Amino acid sequence: MSSSHRYGAGIIACLLLPSCALDTIRLDRATALGEAGRAATTRTRTVLADVRTVNRDVLIELAAMDSNCGLPNPVVRTGPRQPAEMLCVRGAPKPALVMRHWRQRDFAPSLAVIDGISAYLGAVDAIIGRKPADLAGEAAEAEATLRTIGDSVAAIAGTPALPVPSADQTDAISKSLALLGEIMDEAGRVDDLRTLETARDQRRFLETLTALDRICKEAVANLKGQLLNQRTVLAFQLKAIPDTDVPARRAVATRLMATIDQYEATPELAAALRQAIRAFGISHAEYHDLLFNDQAQLTRAERRRRAHIAQARVLGALGGLAAIIKAF
């Protein structure tokens, strides 16, 4: 078979692939999955970090205000207190509250769930973002090697050297191979994504999503508790500053107001976290469905994009075929 027939057959085979444009949509959904997943996990990490930060600030403020508030777990009076009495007490008399110091290890189980999701998303990103194969470059390199060998053999045998392809021939082949490479690369990525998804238990994924939702709810509740503690401590601190010390009162009042604002915004924070996790779940369901089902429902935008890609590839393939026939 001649070179023109070989490349022409390759392009025609490309045109007969019904899912080549659909694979692009699959990769688009994989990208959207990564974005939705990272939004949910990043928000959750931020809230957990805020819990620890506010907890640390409260403990430091207590220790700065009252020498009885020993770190890392000061014991705060909760019953009636005389004006001259200290805010904290030594030991653990009743009624009193031991302020908990949140350590990094306390967040380890929650972070392990988030890290597991991040590892999965990282694997998806690695498949999507890997460098595509350069068929045109590989073909050119192989052709150059074969030509060198052929020229050497011809010189020894005293026969004519191989003809050098024209610029038009080289350009036509390169464009055709680039199109084939693009489609083959997409199909390979989709196959790898299927392998990755098959290796994961889908029921386990739903359980992980439920765990992430529970982590967020607990994190917001803990944050509210820590902000309430901070609000109480700053209010106590503000009350102890003389009215004449306006700069000091202003500084503490500013922090108190910021704490109040953050506390009052926790319902919106909880709603945003719920929405992020819900969006992640929907994105994964849509991604998983299309990954294994050619008949999965596409959005209107996806249908338009698929049609545009298919049309562009058909025109490109026909143009490449015409160029090859003309060149050869």
C-alpha positions in Angstrom: 0.0 0.0 0.0 1.3 3.4 -0.9 2.0 6.2 1.7 -1.0 8.2 0.5 -3.3 5.1 0.8 -2.0 4.4 4.3 -2.5 7.9 5.7 -5.8 8.2 3.8 -7.0 5.0 5.5 -6.0 6.3 8.9 -8.0 9.5 8.4 -11.0 7.6 7.2 -10.8 5.4 10.3 -10.6 8.5 12.4 -13.9 9.7 10.8 -15.6 6.4 11.7 -15.0 6.8 15.4 -18.4 7.9 16.8 -17.1 8.7 20.3 -14.1 10.8 19.5 -15.9 14.1 20.0 -17.7 12.6 23.0 -14.3 11.8 24.6 -13.6 15.6 24.7 -16.8 16.1 26.6 -15.8 13.4 29.0 -12.5 15.1 29.6 -14.3 18.4 30.1 -16.4 16.7 32.8 -13.3 15.3 34.4 -11.9 18.8 34.6 -15.2 20.1 36.1 -15.1 17.2 38.7 -11.6 18.3 39.8 -12.7 21.9 40.2 -15.8 21.0 42.2 -13.9 18.6 44.4 -11.1 21.0 45.1 -13.7 23.7 46.0 -15.3 21.4 48.5 -12.1 20.1 50.1 -10.4 23.5 50.2 -13.4 25.1 51.9 -13.4 22.3 54.5 -9.7 22.6 55.2 -10.1 26.3 55.7 -12.9 25.9 58.3 -10.9 23.3 60.2 -7.9 25.6 60.2 -10.1 28.5 61.4 -11.3 26.3 64.3 -7.7 25.7 65.4 -6.7 29.4 64.9 -9.6 30.8 66.9 -9.1 28.2 69.6 -5.5 29.2 69.9 -6.3 32.9 70.0 -8.9 32.4 72.8 -6.4 30.4 75.0 -3.7 33.1 74.5 -6.1 35.9 75.4 -7.2 34.1 78.5 -3.5 33.5 79.6 -2.7 37.2 78.9 -5.7 38.4 80.9 -5.4 36.2 84.0 -2.3 34.4 85.4 -4.6 31.7 86.7 -5.4 30.7 83.1 -2.7 28.2 82.7 -1.9 27.0 79.2 -2.7 24.8 77.3 -6.0 24.0 79.1 -7.1 26.8 81.4 -10.0 26.2 83.8 -12.6 29.0 83.6 -15.2 29.8 86.3 -18.8 29.3 85.1 -20.7 30.1 88.2 -21.3 33.5 90.0 -18.0 35.4 90.3 -17.1 38.2 92.7 -15.5 41.3 91.1 -12.2 40.7 92.8 -12.1 37.0 91.7 -9.9 35.9 88.9 -11.4 34.7 85.6 -9.7 31.3 85.9 -9.1 29.0 88.8 -6.4 26.5 89.6 -7.4 22.8 89.6 -10.9 21.8 88.5 -13.4 23.0 91.1 -17.1 23.0 90.2 -18.7 24.9 88.5 -15.9 25.4 86.0 -15.1 24.7 82.4 -11.8 23.2 81.1 -11.0 25.0 77.9 -9.9 22.4 75.3 -6.7 23.0 73.3 -7.3 21.7 69.8 -4.2 20.1 68.5 -3.3 19.1 65.0 -3.8 15.4 65.8 -7.4 16.1 66.7 -8.1 16.9 63.1 -6.2 13.9 61.7 -9.3 11.7 61.0 -11.0 14.6 59.2 -7.9 15.5 57.2 -7.4 11.8 56.3 -10.9 11.9 54.5 -10.0 15.1 52.7 -6.5 13.8 51.7 -8.2 10.7 50.3 -10.5 12.8 48.1 -7.5 15.0 47.1 -5.5 11.9 46.1 -8.3 10.7 43.9 -8.7 14.2 42.2 -4.9 14.3 41.8 -5.0 11.0 39.9 -7.7 12.4 37.6 -5.8 15.6 37.1 -2.6 13.6 36.3 -4.4 11.7 33.5 -6.0 14.9 32.1 -2.8 17.0 32.3 -0.3 14.5 31.0 1.7 15.5 27.9 0.0 14.1 24.7 1.9 11.9 22.3 3.5 13.7 19.3 2.8 11.3 16.5 3.9 13.8 13.8 7.3 14.3 15.6 7.7 10.5 16.2 6.9 9.8 12.6 9.4 12.4 11.4 12.1 11.0 13.6 11.4 7.5 12.5 11.4 8.6 8.8 14.8 10.4 9.3 16.3 7.3 10.9 15.0 5.0 8.1 16.3 7.5 5.5 19.7 7.5 7.0 19.8 3.7 7.0 18.4 3.6 3.4 21.0 6.1 2.2 23.8 4.1 3.8 22.6 0.9 2.2 22.1 2.6 -1.2 25.7 4.0 -1.0 27.1 0.6 -0.3 25.0 -1.1 -3.0 25.4 1.6 -5.6 21.7 2.1 -5.9 19.7 5.4 -6.0 19.0 7.0 -2.6 15.4 7.3 -1.3 13.5 10.3 -2.7 13.1 13.2 -0.3 9.5 14.1 0.5 8.4 17.6 -0.6 7.4 20.3 1.8 3.7 19.8 0.8 3.9 16.1 1.4 5.5 16.5 4.8 3.0 19.2 5.8 0.0 17.1 4.7 1.3 14.0 6.7 2.1 16.1 9.8 -1.4 17.6 9.9 -3.1 14.3 9.4 -1.0 12.7 12.1 -1.6 15.5 14.5 -5.4 15.0 14.1 -5.0 11.2 14.6 -2.8 11.8 17.6 -5.3 14.1 19.2 -8.1 11.6 18.9 -6.0 8.7 20.0 -4.7 10.6 23.0 -8.2 11.5 24.1 -9.3 7.9 23.8 -6.3 6.8 25.8 -7.0 9.3 28.6 -10.6 8.2 28.8 -9.6 4.6 29.0 -7.3 5.4 31.9 -10.0 7.4 33.6 -12.3 4.4 33.3 -9.7 2.2 34.8 -9.2 4.6 37.7 -13.0 4.9 38.3 -13.5 1.1 38.1 -10.9 0.6 40.8 -12.9 2.8 43.1 -16.0 1.4 44.9 -18.8 3.8 44.0 -20.6 3.1 47.3 -17.4 3.9 49.1 -17.3 7.2 47.3 -20.8 8.1 48.4 -19.8 7.2 52.0 -16.8 9.4 51.7 -19.0 12.3 50.5 -21.3 11.7 53.4 -18.3 11.8 55.8 -17.1 15.0 54.2 -20.6 16.5 54.8 -20.5 15.4 58.5 -17.0 16.8 58.9 -18.2 20.2 57.6 -21.2 20.3 60.0 -19.0 19.4 63.0 -16.4 22.0 61.9 -18.9 24.8 61.6 -20.4 23.8 65.0 -16.9 23.8 66.6 -16.1 27.1 64.9 -19.3 28.7 66.4 -18.3 27.5 69.8 -14.8 28.9 69.5 -16.1 32.2 68.2 -18.5 32.4 71.1 -15.7 31.8 73.5 -13.6 34.5 71.8 -16.6 36.9 71.9 -17.0 36.3 75.7 -13.3 36.7 76.4 -13.0 39.9 74.3 -16.1 41.4 75.9 -14.6 40.6 79.4 -11.4 42.2 78.3 -13.1 45.3 77.0 -15.0 45.7 80.2 -11.7 45.7 82.2 -10.2 48.5 80.2 -10.7 52.0 81.7 -13.0 54.3 79.8 -10.2 56.8 79.6 -8.0 54.4 77.6 -9.8 55.0 74.3 -7.1 53.5 72.0 -7.0 50.3 73.9 -10.8 50.1 74.1 -11.0 50.8 70.3 -8.5 48.0 69.5 -10.4 45.4 71.6 -13.8 46.6 70.4 -12.6 46.3 66.8 -11.6 42.7 67.3 -14.8 42.0 69.2 -16.9 43.4 66.3 -15.0 41.3 63.8 -15.7 38.2 66.0 -19.4 39.0 66.2 -19.5 39.4 62.4 -17.8 36.1 61.8 -20.0 34.3 64.3 -23.2 35.7 62.7 -21.9 34.6 59.3 -21.6 30.9 60.3 -25.1 30.0 58.9 -24.0 31.3 55.5 -20.7 29.4 55.8 -22.6 26.2 56.6 -24.9 26.7 53.6 -21.9 27.4 51.3 -20.2 24.2 52.5 -23.4 22.2 51.9 -23.7 23.6 48.4 -20.0 22.9 47.6 -20.3 19.3 48.7 -23.6 18.9 46.8 -22.0 20.3 43.6 -19.1 17.9 44.0 -21.5 15.0 44.3 -23.5 16.0 41.2 -20.4 16.7 39.2 -19.1 13.2 40.1 -22.4 11.5 39.2 -22.5 13.3 35.8 -18.8 12.5 35.1 -19.2 8.8 36.1 -22.4 8.4 34.0 -20.9 9.8 30.8 -17.6 8.0 31.3 -19.3 4.6 30.9 -22.4 5.5 28.9 -22.2 6.8 25.3 -26.0 7.6 25.6 -25.7 9.7 28.7 -27.6 12.9 28.6 -25.6 16.0 27.6 -26.3 19.6 28.4 -27.3 21.9 25.6 -23.8 23.5 25.7 -22.1 20.1 25.6 -24.2 19.1 22.6 -23.2 22.2 20.8 -19.6 21.7 21.7 -19.6 18.1 20.6 -21.2 19.0 17.2 -18.6 21.8 16.8 -15.7 19.4 17.5 -17.0 16.7 15.3 -17.5 19.2 12.4 -14.1 20.6 12.8 -12.4 17.2 12.9 -14.4 16.0 9.8 -13.4 19.1 7.9 -9.8 18.7 9.1 -9.6 15.1 8.2 -11.1 15.6 4.7 -8.7 18.5 4.2 -5.8 16.4 5.2 -6.9 13.5 3.0 -7.3 15.9 0.0 -3.8 17.4 0.7 -2.2 13.9 0.9 -3.8 12.8 -2.4 -2.7 16.0 -4.0 0.8 15.9 -2.6 1.4 12.3 -3.6 
